[in-house]
Amino acid sequence: MASWGSAFIMAFKIVLASILWVIIGIVLMMMGASIAGLTPLGLPLPKLKFEGTLLESPPLKPSLGPPSRLILGGLLMIAGYALIALGALASYLKYSAEYYAREVKREITR
């Protein structure tokens, strides 16, 4: 029978791996929101004018137009969310399968 200590250690590993996937997914989602032109609160970015400063060069034209930026940003946000969900699930399955295999092997060799 599995001990509580080993079960909690395995649960701790699952939580740590899931936190890692959440951090990576949130970074990806924030990149998508930035590309789409959204702030973290979902508000549009303010239009800044740099007249009268050292930044008087002509404005750069973005390589992507607004609709394609919105689509690409949306896809990155969806990919970030999917990475969080699938990464957390994969961590759970990986570590629990290792744990169960180790416990079965230990019971068989007794």
N, CA, C and O atoms as a GROMACS GRO file, in nm:
protein
  440
    1MET      N    1   0.084  -0.118   0.000
    1MET     CA    2   0.000   0.000   0.000
    1MET      C    3   0.089   0.124   0.000
    1MET      O    4   0.193   0.128   0.065
    2ALA      N    5   0.047   0.223  -0.073
    2ALA     CA    6   0.125   0.347  -0.086
    2ALA      C    7   0.120   0.426   0.044
    2ALA      O    8   0.018   0.428   0.114
    3SER      N    9   0.231   0.492   0.074
    3SER     CA   10   0.234   0.574   0.195
    3SER      C   11   0.182   0.714   0.162
    3SER      O   12   0.184   0.759   0.048
    4TRP      N   13   0.136   0.782   0.267
    4TRP     CA   14   0.087   0.918   0.248
    4TRP      C   15   0.200   1.010   0.205
    4TRP      O   16   0.179   1.101   0.124
    5GLY      N   17   0.317   0.987   0.258
    5GLY     CA   18   0.431   1.072   0.223
    5GLY      C   19   0.464   1.067   0.075
    5GLY      O   20   0.484   1.170   0.011
    6SER      N   21   0.470   0.945   0.020
    6SER     CA   22   0.502   0.933  -0.123
    6SER      C   23   0.390   0.989  -0.209
    6SER      O   24   0.415   1.044  -0.316
    7ALA      N   25   0.266   0.974  -0.164
    7ALA     CA   26   0.153   1.030  -0.240
    7ALA      C   27   0.159   1.183  -0.242
    7ALA      O   28   0.133   1.244  -0.346
    8PHE      N   29   0.192   1.243  -0.128
    8PHE     CA   30   0.201   1.389  -0.124
    8PHE      C   31   0.321   1.442  -0.203
    8PHE      O   32   0.313   1.548  -0.263
    9ILE      N   33   0.430   1.368  -0.202
    9ILE     CA   34   0.546   1.408  -0.282
    9ILE      C   35   0.510   1.407  -0.430
    9ILE      O   36   0.547   1.498  -0.505
   10MET      N   37   0.439   1.303  -0.473
   10MET     CA   38   0.398   1.295  -0.613
   10MET      C   39   0.299   1.406  -0.647
   10MET      O   40   0.307   1.465  -0.755
   11ALA      N   41   0.207   1.436  -0.556
   11ALA     CA   42   0.113   1.545  -0.579
   11ALA      C   43   0.186   1.678  -0.589
   11ALA      O   44   0.150   1.764  -0.669
   12PHE      N   45   0.290   1.696  -0.507
   12PHE     CA   46   0.370   1.818  -0.512
   12PHE      C   47   0.440   1.832  -0.647
   12PHE      O   48   0.447   1.942  -0.702
   13LYS      N   49   0.492   1.721  -0.700
   13LYS     CA   50   0.555   1.723  -0.832
   13LYS      C   51   0.455   1.761  -0.940
   13LYS      O   52   0.486   1.838  -1.031
   14ILE      N   53   0.334   1.707  -0.930
   14ILE     CA   54   0.229   1.739  -1.028
   14ILE      C   55   0.195   1.887  -1.022
   14ILE      O   56   0.180   1.952  -1.126
   15VAL      N   57   0.182   1.941  -0.902
   15VAL     CA   58   0.149   2.084  -0.886
   15VAL      C   59   0.260   2.171  -0.942
   15VAL      O   60   0.233   2.269  -1.012
   16LEU      N   61   0.386   2.138  -0.913
   16LEU     CA   62   0.498   2.218  -0.965
   16LEU      C   63   0.503   2.215  -1.117
   16LEU      O   64   0.524   2.318  -1.181
   17ALA      N   65   0.485   2.097  -1.176
   17ALA     CA   66   0.486   2.088  -1.322
   17ALA      C   67   0.369   2.165  -1.382
   17ALA      O   68   0.384   2.230  -1.486
   18SER      N   69   0.253   2.159  -1.317
   18SER     CA   70   0.137   2.232  -1.367
   18SER      C   71   0.158   2.383  -1.357
   18SER      O   72   0.117   2.457  -1.447
   19ILE      N   73   0.222   2.429  -1.250
   19ILE     CA   74   0.252   2.572  -1.237
   19ILE      C   75   0.344   2.617  -1.349
   19ILE      O   76   0.328   2.726  -1.403
   20LEU      N   77   0.440   2.534  -1.384
   20LEU     CA   78   0.530   2.567  -1.494
   20LEU      C   79   0.451   2.582  -1.625
   20LEU      O   80   0.474   2.677  -1.700
   21TRP      N   81   0.359   2.489  -1.651
   21TRP     CA   82   0.277   2.499  -1.773
   21TRP      C   83   0.188   2.622  -1.770
   21TRP      O   84   0.166   2.685  -1.874
   22VAL      N   85   0.136   2.657  -1.654
   22VAL     CA   86   0.052   2.777  -1.643
   22VAL      C   87   0.134   2.902  -1.674
   22VAL      O   88   0.086   2.991  -1.744
   23ILE      N   89   0.255   2.909  -1.622
   23ILE     CA   90   0.339   3.027  -1.648
   23ILE      C   91   0.370   3.038  -1.797
   23ILE      O   92   0.360   3.147  -1.855
   24ILE      N   93   0.409   2.928  -1.859
   24ILE     CA   94   0.439   2.930  -2.002
   24ILE      C   95   0.315   2.967  -2.083
   24ILE      O   96   0.323   3.047  -2.177
   25GLY      N   97   0.200   2.911  -2.047
   25GLY     CA   98   0.076   2.941  -2.118
   25GLY      C   99   0.033   3.086  -2.103
   25GLY      O  100  -0.014   3.147  -2.199
   26ILE      N  101   0.050   3.142  -1.984
   26ILE     CA  102   0.013   3.282  -1.962
   26ILE      C  103   0.104   3.374  -2.042
   26ILE      O  104   0.058   3.474  -2.098
   27VAL      N  105   0.233   3.342  -2.048
   27VAL     CA  106   0.324   3.423  -2.129
   27VAL      C  107   0.281   3.420  -2.275
   27VAL      O  108   0.280   3.524  -2.342
   28LEU      N  109   0.245   3.303  -2.325
   28LEU     CA  110   0.199   3.290  -2.463
   28LEU      C  111   0.070   3.368  -2.485
   28LEU      O  112   0.053   3.433  -2.588
   29MET      N  113  -0.021   3.362  -2.389
   29MET     CA  114  -0.147   3.436  -2.401
   29MET      C  115  -0.123   3.586  -2.397
   29MET      O  116  -0.189   3.661  -2.470
   30MET      N  117  -0.031   3.632  -2.314
   30MET     CA  118   0.001   3.775  -2.308
   30MET      C  119   0.066   3.822  -2.438
   30MET      O  120   0.040   3.934  -2.484
   31MET      N  121   0.150   3.738  -2.497
   31MET     CA  122   0.208   3.772  -2.626
   31MET      C  123   0.099   3.785  -2.732
   31MET      O  124   0.102   3.877  -2.814
   32GLY      N  125   0.003   3.693  -2.729
   32GLY     CA  126  -0.108   3.700  -2.823
   32GLY      C  127  -0.191   3.825  -2.803
   32GLY      O  128  -0.233   3.888  -2.900
   33ALA      N  129  -0.216   3.861  -2.679
   33ALA     CA  130  -0.293   3.983  -2.651
   33ALA      C  131  -0.217   4.106  -2.697
   33ALA      O  132  -0.277   4.200  -2.748
   34SER      N  133  -0.087   4.105  -2.679
   34SER     CA  134  -0.006   4.219  -2.723
   34SER      C  135  -0.007   4.231  -2.875
   34SER      O  136  -0.019   4.342  -2.928
   35ILE      N  137   0.006   4.120  -2.945
   35ILE     CA  138   0.002   4.123  -3.092
   35ILE      C  139  -0.134   4.170  -3.140
   35ILE      O  140  -0.144   4.244  -3.237
   36ALA      N  141  -0.240   4.126  -3.073
   36ALA     CA  142  -0.375   4.166  -3.112
   36ALA      C  143  -0.404   4.311  -3.078
   36ALA      O  144  -0.503   4.367  -3.125
   37GLY      N  145  -0.319   4.374  -2.997
   37GLY     CA  146  -0.338   4.513  -2.963
   37GLY      C  147  -0.424   4.534  -2.840
   37GLY      O  148  -0.487   4.639  -2.826
   38LEU      N  149  -0.427   4.436  -2.752
   38LEU     CA  150  -0.507   4.446  -2.631
   38LEU      C  151  -0.417   4.460  -2.510
   38LEU      O  152  -0.306   4.407  -2.507
   39THR      N  153  -0.465   4.531  -2.411
   39THR     CA  154  -0.394   4.539  -2.283
   39THR      C  155  -0.439   4.421  -2.198
   39THR      O  156  -0.533   4.351  -2.236
   40PRO      N  157  -0.374   4.396  -2.085
   40PRO     CA  158  -0.416   4.284  -2.000
   40PRO      C  159  -0.562   4.293  -1.956
   40PRO      O  160  -0.623   4.190  -1.925
   41LEU      N  161  -0.619   4.412  -1.952
   41LEU     CA  162  -0.759   4.426  -1.911
   41LEU      C  163  -0.854   4.416  -2.029
   41LEU      O  164  -0.976   4.428  -2.012
   42GLY      N  165  -0.801   4.396  -2.149
   42GLY     CA  166  -0.885   4.383  -2.267
   42GLY      C  167  -0.919   4.516  -2.331
   42GLY      O  168  -1.001   4.521  -2.423
   43LEU      N  169  -0.858   4.624  -2.284
   43LEU     CA  170  -0.884   4.755  -2.342
   43LEU      C  171  -0.788   4.778  -2.458
   43LEU      O  172  -0.676   4.726  -2.457
   44PRO      N  173  -0.829   4.855  -2.560
   44PRO     CA  174  -0.736   4.882  -2.670
   44PRO      C  175  -0.618   4.966  -2.622
   44PRO      O  176  -0.630   5.046  -2.529
   45LEU      N  177  -0.505   4.947  -2.687
   45LEU     CA  178  -0.386   5.023  -2.651
   45LEU      C  179  -0.404   5.170  -2.689
   45LEU      O  180  -0.464   5.199  -2.792
   46PRO      N  181  -0.354   5.262  -2.607
   46PRO     CA  182  -0.367   5.404  -2.642
   46PRO      C  183  -0.277   5.439  -2.760
   46PRO      O  184  -0.171   5.380  -2.778
   47LYS      N  185  -0.322   5.534  -2.840
   47LYS     CA  186  -0.243   5.581  -2.954
   47LYS      C  187  -0.146   5.688  -2.902
   47LYS      O  188  -0.189   5.793  -2.856
   48LEU      N  189  -0.019   5.660  -2.911
   48LEU     CA  190   0.082   5.753  -2.861
   48LEU      C  191   0.139   5.833  -2.977
   48LEU      O  192   0.165   5.779  -3.084
   49LYS      N  193   0.159   5.962  -2.955
   49LYS     CA  194   0.222   6.048  -3.054
   49LYS      C  195   0.353   6.098  -2.996
   49LYS      O  196   0.357   6.147  -2.883
   50PHE      N  197   0.458   6.084  -3.072
   50PHE     CA  198   0.590   6.124  -3.025
   50PHE      C  199   0.638   6.250  -3.096
   50PHE      O  200   0.755   6.258  -3.134
   51GLU      N  201   0.552   6.346  -3.115
   51GLU     CA  202   0.590   6.469  -3.183
   51GLU      C  203   0.674   6.554  -3.089
   51GLU      O  204   0.647   6.562  -2.969
   52GLY      N  205   0.775   6.619  -3.145
   52GLY     CA  206   0.857   6.709  -3.067
   52GLY      C  207   0.958   6.639  -2.979
   52GLY      O  208   1.016   6.701  -2.890
   53THR      N  209   0.980   6.513  -3.002
   53THR     CA  210   1.078   6.440  -2.923
   53THR      C  211   1.188   6.389  -3.016
   53THR      O  212   1.190   6.422  -3.135
   54LEU      N  213   1.275   6.312  -2.963
   54LEU     CA  214   1.381   6.254  -3.044
   54LEU      C  215   1.329   6.147  -3.139
   54LEU      O  216   1.400   6.103  -3.229
   55LEU      N  217   1.206   6.105  -3.118
   55LEU     CA  218   1.148   5.998  -3.200
   55LEU      C  219   1.064   6.056  -3.313
   55LEU      O  220   0.950   6.014  -3.332
   56GLU      N  221   1.118   6.151  -3.388
   56GLU     CA  222   1.042   6.215  -3.494
   56GLU      C  223   1.056   6.144  -3.628
   56GLU      O  224   1.014   6.199  -3.730
   57SER      N  225   1.111   6.027  -3.631
   57SER     CA  226   1.122   5.954  -3.756
   57SER      C  227   0.983   5.918  -3.803
   57SER      O  228   0.890   5.909  -3.723
   58PRO      N  229   0.967   5.895  -3.934
   58PRO     CA  230   0.833   5.860  -3.982
   58PRO      C  231   0.785   5.732  -3.916
   58PRO      O  232   0.865   5.642  -3.888
   59PRO      N  233   0.656   5.722  -3.891
   59PRO     CA  234   0.606   5.602  -3.822
   59PRO      C  235   0.629   5.477  -3.905
   59PRO      O  236   0.615   5.478  -4.028
   60LEU      N  237   0.665   5.372  -3.838
   60LEU     CA  238   0.685   5.244  -3.906
   60LEU      C  239   0.551   5.182  -3.937
   60LEU      O  240   0.458   5.186  -3.857
   61LYS      N  241   0.542   5.124  -4.054
   61LYS     CA  242   0.419   5.055  -4.091
   61LYS      C  243   0.430   4.911  -4.043
   61LYS      O  244   0.529   4.844  -4.070
   62PRO      N  245   0.330   4.864  -3.972
   62PRO     CA  246   0.336   4.725  -3.926
   62PRO      C  247   0.328   4.629  -4.044
   62PRO      O  248   0.262   4.657  -4.144
   63SER      N  249   0.394   4.517  -4.030
   63SER     CA  250   0.393   4.420  -4.139
   63SER      C  251   0.259   4.347  -4.147
   63SER      O  252   0.224   4.292  -4.251
   64LEU      N  253   0.186   4.347  -4.040
   64LEU     CA  254   0.055   4.283  -4.039
   64LEU      C  255  -0.053   4.388  -4.022
   64LEU      O  256  -0.037   4.481  -3.943
   65GLY      N  257  -0.160   4.374  -4.096
   65GLY     CA  258  -0.272   4.466  -4.081
   65GLY      C  259  -0.353   4.431  -3.958
   65GLY      O  260  -0.336   4.323  -3.901
   66PRO      N  261  -0.443   4.520  -3.916
   66PRO     CA  262  -0.522   4.494  -3.795
   66PRO      C  263  -0.600   4.362  -3.795
   66PRO      O  264  -0.600   4.294  -3.693
   67PRO      N  265  -0.667   4.323  -3.906
   67PRO     CA  266  -0.740   4.195  -3.897
   67PRO      C  267  -0.647   4.075  -3.879
   67PRO      O  268  -0.677   3.984  -3.802
   68SER      N  269  -0.535   4.076  -3.950
   68SER     CA  270  -0.445   3.961  -3.937
   68SER      C  271  -0.376   3.960  -3.801
   68SER      O  272  -0.348   3.854  -3.746
   69ARG      N  273  -0.349   4.079  -3.746
   69ARG     CA  274  -0.292   4.086  -3.611
   69ARG      C  275  -0.391   4.031  -3.509
   69ARG      O  276  -0.352   3.960  -3.416
   70LEU      N  277  -0.517   4.064  -3.527
   70LEU     CA  278  -0.620   4.016  -3.436
   70LEU      C  279  -0.632   3.863  -3.444
   70LEU      O  280  -0.646   3.796  -3.341
   71ILE      N  281  -0.627   3.810  -3.564
   71ILE     CA  282  -0.638   3.665  -3.582
   71ILE      C  283  -0.515   3.595  -3.523
   71ILE      O  284  -0.529   3.496  -3.451
   72LEU      N  285  -0.396   3.646  -3.555
   72LEU     CA  286  -0.274   3.585  -3.502
   72LEU      C  287  -0.269   3.593  -3.350
   72LEU      O  288  -0.232   3.496  -3.284
   73GLY      N  289  -0.306   3.708  -3.295
   73GLY     CA  290  -0.309   3.723  -3.150
   73GLY      C  291  -0.410   3.630  -3.086
   73GLY      O  292  -0.384   3.571  -2.981
   74GLY      N  293  -0.527   3.617  -3.149
   74GLY     CA  294  -0.629   3.525  -3.098
   74GLY      C  295  -0.582   3.381  -3.100
   74GLY      O  296  -0.607   3.305  -3.007
   75LEU      N  297  -0.514   3.343  -3.208
   75LEU     CA  298  -0.462   3.206  -3.217
   75LEU      C  299  -0.356   3.180  -3.110
   75LEU      O  300  -0.351   3.071  -3.052
   76LEU      N  301  -0.271   3.280  -3.084
   76LEU     CA  302  -0.171   3.262  -2.978
   76LEU      C  303  -0.237   3.252  -2.841
   76LEU      O  304  -0.192   3.175  -2.756
   77MET      N  305  -0.343   3.328  -2.819
   77MET     CA  306  -0.413   3.320  -2.690
   77MET      C  307  -0.479   3.183  -2.674
   77MET      O  308  -0.476   3.125  -2.566
   78ILE      N  309  -0.539   3.132  -2.780
   78ILE     CA  310  -0.600   2.999  -2.775
   78ILE      C  311  -0.492   2.892  -2.753
   78ILE      O  312  -0.512   2.799  -2.675
   79ALA      N  313  -0.378   2.907  -2.821
   79ALA     CA  314  -0.268   2.812  -2.804
   79ALA      C  315  -0.215   2.815  -2.660
   79ALA      O  316  -0.181   2.711  -2.605
   80GLY      N  317  -0.208   2.932  -2.601
   80GLY     CA  318  -0.163   2.943  -2.462
   80GLY      C  319  -0.258   2.873  -2.367
   80GLY      O  320  -0.216   2.804  -2.275
   81TYR      N  321  -0.388   2.892  -2.390
   81TYR     CA  322  -0.487   2.827  -2.305
   81TYR      C  323  -0.480   2.675  -2.322
   81TYR      O  324  -0.487   2.600  -2.224
   82ALA      N  325  -0.466   2.629  -2.447
   82ALA     CA  326  -0.456   2.485  -2.473
   82ALA      C  327  -0.330   2.428  -2.410
   82ALA      O  328  -0.331   2.316  -2.359
   83LEU      N  329  -0.221   2.504  -2.413
   83LEU     CA  330  -0.097   2.459  -2.351
   83LEU      C  331  -0.113   2.443  -2.201
   83LEU      O  332  -0.060   2.348  -2.142
   84ILE      N  333  -0.185   2.534  -2.139
   84ILE     CA  334  -0.211   2.522  -1.995
   84ILE      C  335  -0.291   2.395  -1.966
   84ILE      O  336  -0.254   2.315  -1.880
   85ALA      N  337  -0.400   2.377  -2.039
   85ALA     CA  338  -0.488   2.262  -2.013
   85ALA      C  339  -0.418   2.130  -2.042
   85ALA      O  340  -0.419   2.039  -1.959
   86LEU      N  341  -0.356   2.119  -2.159
   86LEU     CA  342  -0.292   1.993  -2.196
   86LEU      C  343  -0.165   1.967  -2.115
   86LEU      O  344  -0.135   1.852  -2.082
   87GLY      N  345  -0.091   2.072  -2.084
   87GLY     CA  346   0.030   2.055  -2.004
   87GLY      C  347  -0.001   2.006  -1.864
   87GLY      O  348   0.067   1.917  -1.812
   88ALA      N  349  -0.104   2.064  -1.802
   88ALA     CA  350  -0.142   2.020  -1.667
   88ALA      C  351  -0.193   1.876  -1.670
   88ALA      O  352  -0.160   1.797  -1.582
   89LEU      N  353  -0.272   1.843  -1.770
   89LEU     CA  354  -0.323   1.706  -1.782
   89LEU      C  355  -0.208   1.608  -1.808
   89LEU      O  356  -0.205   1.500  -1.748
   90ALA      N  357  -0.116   1.644  -1.895
   90ALA     CA  358  -0.002   1.557  -1.924
   90ALA      C  359   0.085   1.537  -1.800
   90ALA      O  360   0.135   1.427  -1.775
   91SER      N  361   0.104   1.643  -1.722
   91SER     CA  362   0.181   1.630  -1.598
   91SER      C  363   0.114   1.533  -1.502
   91SER      O  364   0.180   1.449  -1.442
   92TYR      N  365  -0.017   1.546  -1.490
   92TYR     CA  366  -0.091   1.455  -1.401
   92TYR      C  367  -0.076   1.311  -1.448
   92TYR      O  368  -0.046   1.222  -1.368
   93LEU      N  369  -0.096   1.288  -1.577
   93LEU     CA  370  -0.089   1.151  -1.629
   93LEU      C  371   0.052   1.094  -1.617
   93LEU      O  372   0.069   0.977  -1.581
   94LYS      N  373   0.153   1.174  -1.648
   94LYS     CA  374   0.291   1.127  -1.643
   94LYS      C  375   0.330   1.087  -1.501
   94LYS      O  376   0.378   0.976  -1.478
   95TYR      N  377   0.311   1.177  -1.406
   95TYR     CA  378   0.356   1.150  -1.270
   95TYR      C  379   0.270   1.044  -1.202
   95TYR      O  380   0.322   0.965  -1.122
   96SER      N  381   0.141   1.042  -1.230
   96SER     CA  382   0.059   0.939  -1.166
   96SER      C  383   0.091   0.801  -1.224
   96SER      O  384   0.090   0.702  -1.151
   97ALA      N  385   0.118   0.793  -1.355
   97ALA     CA  386   0.155   0.664  -1.414
   97ALA      C  387   0.287   0.613  -1.356
   97ALA      O  388   0.301   0.494  -1.326
   98GLU      N  389   0.383   0.704  -1.339
   98GLU     CA  390   0.510   0.664  -1.275
   98GLU      C  391   0.486   0.613  -1.134
   98GLU      O  392   0.544   0.512  -1.092
   99TYR      N  393   0.403   0.682  -1.062
   99TYR     CA  394   0.375   0.646  -0.923
   99TYR      C  395   0.308   0.509  -0.914
   99TYR      O  396   0.346   0.425  -0.834
  100TYR      N  397   0.206   0.489  -0.999
  100TYR     CA  398   0.134   0.360  -0.996
  100TYR      C  399   0.226   0.246  -1.038
  100TYR      O  400   0.221   0.139  -0.978
  101ALA      N  401   0.309   0.268  -1.139
  101ALA     CA  402   0.400   0.163  -1.184
  101ALA      C  403   0.500   0.127  -1.074
  101ALA      O  404   0.529   0.009  -1.052
  102ARG      N  405   0.550   0.227  -1.004
  102ARG     CA  406   0.645   0.202  -0.895
  102ARG      C  407   0.578   0.125  -0.781
  102ARG      O  408   0.638   0.035  -0.723
  103GLU      N  409   0.454   0.161  -0.750
  103GLU     CA  410   0.384   0.092  -0.641
  103GLU      C  411   0.350  -0.052  -0.678
  103GLU      O  412   0.362  -0.142  -0.595
  104VAL      N  413   0.309  -0.076  -0.803
  104VAL     CA  414   0.279  -0.213  -0.847
  104VAL      C  415   0.406  -0.297  -0.845
  104VAL      O  416   0.404  -0.411  -0.801
  105LYS      N  417   0.516  -0.240  -0.894
  105LYS     CA  418   0.643  -0.312  -0.894
  105LYS      C  419   0.686  -0.346  -0.751
  105LYS      O  420   0.736  -0.455  -0.725
  106ARG      N  421   0.666  -0.253  -0.662
  106ARG     CA  422   0.704  -0.277  -0.522
  106ARG      C  423   0.616  -0.387  -0.460
  106ARG      O  424   0.666  -0.468  -0.382
  107GLU      N  425   0.488  -0.391  -0.494
  107GLU     CA  426   0.399  -0.495  -0.440
  107GLU      C  427   0.433  -0.632  -0.499
  107GLU      O  428   0.426  -0.733  -0.429
  108ILE      N  429   0.471  -0.635  -0.626
  108ILE     CA  430   0.503  -0.763  -0.690
  108ILE      C  431   0.632  -0.821  -0.633
  108ILE      O  432   0.643  -0.941  -0.612
  109THR      N  433   0.730  -0.736  -0.608
  109THR     CA  434   0.860  -0.784  -0.560
  109THR      C  435   0.860  -0.816  -0.412
  109THR      O  436   0.962  -0.862  -0.361
  110ARG      N  437   0.754  -0.796  -0.341
  110ARG     CA  438   0.747  -0.829  -0.198
  110ARG      C  439   0.744  -0.975  -0.176
  110ARG      O  440   0.739  -1.020  -0.062
   0.00000   0.00000   0.00000
